């Protein structure tokens, strides 16, 4: 069995032996650029760990790991165009560096290459099942992105709608990465069902933790400016819960602040954070996360492989939930 | 065996029973809009005819036919964004009607749905082979689009580069549609090879005829304004061949006209067309088309099925070459 760090090395070696360096270079250079930016490779690691649950031959699942990473990067490139984001992982986004058209077309090609990697899985008998799972996840990610954009224009988003949105946009791919790795290793259907519950709920915790850290995290550790979601008027769980709990003038003020775009962003972030603290929103979010995490771990417990096999995956889940991976 | 018109009805019934009407409607409405614009359904017809060569059960290949049509429409949506085209088939393009972001995201979802239809083929054993072919074609279409955009900025495009570009951007999908239909019907590999040669060369003729009609066609029959390629300074086969044949002042004038954007477009179109006529470029193009068509039909002749089975496909090929389908 491999540790998380060993799996990461195995995956990096695979990406290096599969560079995007074909012609025309105007198409492939943006793909190489975003893939070379690094990132934590969480999804391919989950794919390899899903495979490792059911055997030691993780190398056969490397094409699946690559498929989910290439898909993830495709979605970043197109999302960044839609969001007009100038920076990604501290560097210029693809459309910023190469233009919007290059971002669109290279993104399309990455989506296609994701399917091409998937097809190269060692266990060819798994292809129909892998394709079904991949398509389901990919459609959900698009639907999630659409809901996310819709919610920017709505003032009446409900907490359950928000949770459904992050389930689609973020958790589905985390779930799918794990499940597809297990499919590649020949896992039986009942185990796949449990793994799906585990993965989806870990994915929800992962996003909730992102929401928490965006407001309450140490900017130096987290690598982002604190309060970015508040500045952008994002209706995350924190804000939606606060709007649910707040009464009277506080509620009016919070609603007003979260639809404003003031010159003094720091003052807005400070005041919204104060209100969230008064309402103990962080505690609410932590409690919610713990419940979801409990559901996740219970499902992992029901996967019919020896507990020792699950250790690295449980470790990885904890890192994801704390966003320390 | 079904006629072309019967196959078109069978395909239309299938598309009507698979509407894009899920939630969120902001994602699905643009997909339904472009799919509902109609068009000639050439690629799905070719898929069904590829299947019909090898048996009468064409219904099993309907998901493949749908996959190539959805893919084709995805490529139109994204190409129209990149080209900033306001109109498609006489109606507002998707990005014009719904915005660029909706065009990007709905296009992405259509690309994914193309794979999802492919997966639903009756002959599940064919999925790995279908996926390989689909990925190859899809990558080639992206590469072709990139070359097409590159050529807009280049003044030294060679005829063989142009032919390679249209082979990727247009002919690959015509070839692939036919081949994937045949794969769905369980065709043997040697026949697939001949069909690929047939399809690719018919696809080249199809694009060359488009180039010819754009300059020399009857605008009423063709449905486009005559000389559109000339106005846009597109280096089609006609122009590249003319630049090769022209000498002295004529060559200089043609090169100058084809990099100009004058107020009086009609005068430019008239003068360029005159030069093409002097150089007998239409005859050159027709001769080239005939040679390619000959190669295509010879390959179809070598497909090991009774000649009577090939009749509708030969008929269809003639329609494509004349763009009368």
Boltz contact constraints between the chains, C-beta under 6 A:
constraints:
  - contact:
      token1: [A, 24]
      token2: [B, 146]
      max_distance: 6.0
  - contact:
      token1: [A, 24]
      token2: [B, 147]
      max_distance: 6.0
  - contact:
      token1: [A, 26]
      token2: [B, 146]
      max_distance: 6.0
  - contact:
      token1: [A, 27]
      token2: [B, 146]
      max_distance: 6.0
  - contact:
      token1: [A, 78]
      token2: [B, 104]
      max_distance: 6.0
  - contact:
      token1: [A, 82]
      token2: [B, 101]
      max_distance: 6.0
  - contact:
      token1: [A, 101]
      token2: [B, 82]
      max_distance: 6.0
  - contact:
      token1: [A, 104]
      token2: [B, 78]
      max_distance: 6.0
  - contact:
      token1: [A, 105]
      token2: [B, 142]
      max_distance: 6.0
  - contact:
      token1: [A, 108]
      token2: [B, 142]
      max_distance: 6.0
  - contact:
      token1: [A, 109]
      token2: [B, 142]
      max_distance: 6.0
  - contact:
      token1: [A, 111]
      token2: [B, 111]
      max_distance: 6.0
  - contact:
      token1: [A, 112]
      token2: [B, 138]
      max_distance: 6.0
  - contact:
      token1: [A, 112]
      token2: [B, 139]
      max_distance: 6.0
  - contact:
      token1: [A, 115]
      token2: [B, 135]
      max_distance: 6.0
  - contact:
      token1: [A, 116]
      token2: [B, 135]
      max_distance: 6.0
  - contact:
      token1: [A, 119]
      token2: [B, 131]
      max_distance: 6.0
  - contact:
      token1: [A, 124]
      token2: [B, 128]
      max_distance: 6.0
  - contact:
      token1: [A, 127]
      token2: [B, 127]
      max_distance: 6.0
  - contact:
      token1: [A, 127]
      token2: [B, 128]
      max_distance: 6.0
  - contact:
      token1: [A, 128]
      token2: [B, 124]
      max_distance: 6.0
  - contact:
      token1: [A, 128]
      token2: [B, 127]
      max_distance: 6.0
  - contact:
      token1: [A, 131]
      token2: [B, 119]
      max_distance: 6.0
  - contact:
      token1: [A, 135]
      token2: [B, 115]
      max_distance: 6.0
  - contact:
      token1: [A, 135]
      token2: [B, 116]
      max_distance: 6.0
  - contact:
      token1: [A, 138]
      token2: [B, 112]
      max_distance: 6.0
  - contact:
      token1: [A, 139]
      token2: [B, 112]
      max_distance: 6.0
  - contact:
      token1: [A, 142]
      token2: [B, 105]
      max_distance: 6.0
  - contact:
      token1: [A, 142]
      token2: [B, 108]
      max_distance: 6.0
  - contact:
      token1: [A, 142]
      token2: [B, 109]
      max_distance: 6.0
  - contact:
      token1: [A, 146]
      token2: [B, 24]
      max_distance: 6.0
  - contact:
      token1: [A, 146]
      token2: [B, 26]
      max_distance: 6.0
  - contact:
      token1: [A, 146]
      token2: [B, 27]
      max_distance: 6.0
  - contact:
      token1: [A, 147]
      token2: [B, 24]
      max_distance: 6.0
